[in-house]
Amino acid sequence: MSESATKSIANRRIRVSSSTEQAYSDAAQLILDDANRAIAQRGKFTIALSGGSTPKRLFELMASDAWKNKIPWNNIEFFWGDERYVPPTDASSNYRMTREAMLDKVPISGVNVHRVMTEKPDQEAAAEYEKTIRQIVPAGANGVPEFDLILLGLGTNGHMASLFPHQPALHEHRKLVVAEYIDEVKMTRVTMTLPLINSAKSVVFVTLGPDKASVLREVIVGPRDPERLPAQLIQPSPGQLTWLIDAPASAELPKEILNS
């Protein structure tokens, strides 16, 4: 990766990009490389996107003139790792953000875009989303669909997707998608669960900015406390876990982790 430090520990990689803007380019290149590899093998690439503010710039970059003609859009099946239980036109919708930042600007067929149907009752929406995933994403030996790549963000409270601290969904082992009311944010969320996320061939956290430095240190090198820091539960097996970070986010990590 351009001007980036890389450290591998087992199936975990920590990549520190030379700038925040470079981190977005590195993330786009990682997605493109994984897509090309999967398409060469199977003819399609399955990805679950993250929501929130951090990936918006990544999606805008992927839809830019510099990138959009490199990406094989119609061989990609797009999903979301989680969704806010709001209408798809709501300003807080992850789907709406992605559509406005990227999907409306690139040559992709609507049949390749799989959003959570939040018009339906929340439990029904979650069950139907799991059904759609099972229909489209090839399953591994354990019967769980294996995404080629799941993109995650890290919350300052240690959550990822919509798996928040001390929530029952952290202990869900049967369902692959659940709907749950999160008191911390006063909202129902639909989220992929740990069995599905940890079955992915690649899980990538894009974690940027100084406000993430403290929680990043806790998740990676702090005492194990997954009820408080759910991101510690992301351990894809046998898949690859990548932390793609910038210098401000890496500020509190030990140098021995960052310097190979």
Summary of the structure (lengths in Angstrom):
residues: 260
radius of gyration: 17.2
end to end distance: 14.5
largest distance: 49.3
contacts: 855
relative contact order: 0.17
helix: 35%
strand: 22%
